[in-house]
Amino acid sequence: MLAIIREMKNAFSYAPLNPTFRKIHLSVTTEAARKGTREKARKKKVKVEVQKVGFIPHNQRNKEKLNLYRQNKHVDDSWKANPTDDCYVGKYYKWKIYSVSDAIQCHRETHHPSMYNVPNAPLNVHIELNMKAEKANRFIDNFQKVAMIPYKFDHGEERRILVFTKTMESLLEAREAGATLVGGIELIKDIQNGELLISDFQYVIAHPNILPELVSLRGLMKRKFPNPKNGTLGPDLKDIITKFSNGIEYKAEKDENQPDFASITTCIGTLNMKSEELEGNLVSLLKDVNSNRPKREGKFITKVIFKSPPSSEQLRINPFVYIEEEYIKPKSIYKTSYKDVDENSEEMEIKI
């Protein structure tokens, strides 16, 4: 027994020389390591909720990334040079601007019997708009209106107009103006009973004298309910009916990928009309569109182009001959000025 103890004693005494024996050092690092492993283990036990995403169409995936590579539709070619020759590559030079009469004459030449042979082709106007509102991150909503024009033309559609009024004088006036159907309280009852459908008429016009009785049809009419804002409610029925039966209907729609860009395409007449008549219709349309401009600096109407199918030719004109290019803030009619009468008093003048 003593021999065995001696042998063990000798083995431990020469332990540093034996590579199989190592000393164990205990420190704070081992406890920190254990703490880190415990926290990792706890995190693994936590259930991660996976948010389910519905089906996304292929053309809507990564839409934000695609918008970064889209080209801005507000094209500014003011930095380009003016063309010096009659034949040139259009993308390297400024877009030529025609006068209204010259642009109409150019389209008449292409629609001559010797070429397209469509002398009464429609003359379409393409208008581009900057839809930025007064605030930088706001945009104007889409709008749809009817512009009154001085010269009537065949717009190729039948417009049915329903008129509500009480007095016999306004009834006769509306019928003479060309309304499809005119009536009063009895007509309101027919609509409530389902004998007459509002959907059969494009426009609903009313005289203010029947407005209290007409309120009961607000739910049925919805957007067609007469409103002074869109010009369907007023005492002068003759002018209102003429506007909606002969006027130019147009709609401004924003681009789905560029909310500050919108366009309007409508017809102002046919090529067999006089140039003065087409120009008069264009001026009325531009002024009506420009009435929707926001109160901010910069252009609202950015580009106006004449098109006439079946020709693919596009002729640009200058709209700022007829409307203001920039927004002009209305000046205050009240001005104050001070004049020194003596050292202790002041006299104020108000100029109107």
Steps between C-alpha positions, in 0.01 A plus 500: 500500500781738588669412171195594304474835678866571429458427130201734477692768686787476257259520203341821623834652589620460139170608342641811317735269310212280387311658198178311583443700819380869490404740772138627507459879535159632608408863426204734430515432125353154541197642679452765228517234233236295680280808527528564124414143411199508731366815335545346156311196615214714630478689169478176310197402704312819398261435210553722198171600335523499121276766346308359208487716187217458253545439132671790321461525120821485301464861381467627859806327648794726586296797380704752701824379344353518151386862551863604553579406139190655341549802280352833610209584267548875547752544219695827498677559168588867564871410523504348150605690189262632236497303174682667212393265218162383373590137566645407840481237778231628735638369830817711468324834445218709646144409409381746236212723614232591245233764507144368520418595140821340366442179694144472368621561145767230534237245605276606211783432257556148633124427488465627143323266250840432344629356831277374786183627330326593830424875466253495793728314744473596869760738640607370841686696765740328740568706814763407761463630857721540806275376783710625792286681758596791725692267732796312355376153604138557390340449160177610334229237465372384163223721364238474226318802356316637199638813332258735327610578143391778264480283184293183495614185320391136478676327790367160394290416807144546618478687828176447689422781744241488780373836634304571821311825545169631637385801298341472157732765353815305590336177374446653156848654505662163574306324223597764245865471604502130410451310828404134462244499783368786714275474805425598856365326810319233295830405339655459846220260599552294183868456590413401859250241372756354259313599184795713384872418534767760567755281321324568167623863511857628485432832671243617754431875516273682744364847573553625859120531551458119511806421710310434833285231332800357314697424819304174540677365186852571623560133586387383156685762298829495697756685283236608249320709760485864376777710647602863432867395519478286185252740337188278501301722739402854407215734395612540136396159366550593136874567536552195722325265254692649206826449687440133577348412163760674280802539731827311505516224757849432636661303781839546670649174627825468694763246400501207743883500523551879498233686702619847393427424133153499341372527145181603322406390148183639345361625170447872421346461154560364151750608234226621264409775749650847471834560668351786703226268633749230601719761667199640689411153631862444603514826696178413687639155587836633621336762722265242651789260572713782640222590746596184696861607554633504859623815674870432460792621292588324178307372201177305521455430127842383382440385142226517232511284186270476198419152369267391222444128433579295296822705474764441769638852460518707820529878477580702812350845557559776755198519738635803689388731222147453637554428872747607770814291524575561868265540793452866594404568859202738529606838630329647802269792417581668829822698526607712795739791495609733774575869466662707771284802579703623795729355761224375736234372255467276190241498226402162341364476147314190375512453124247269333 
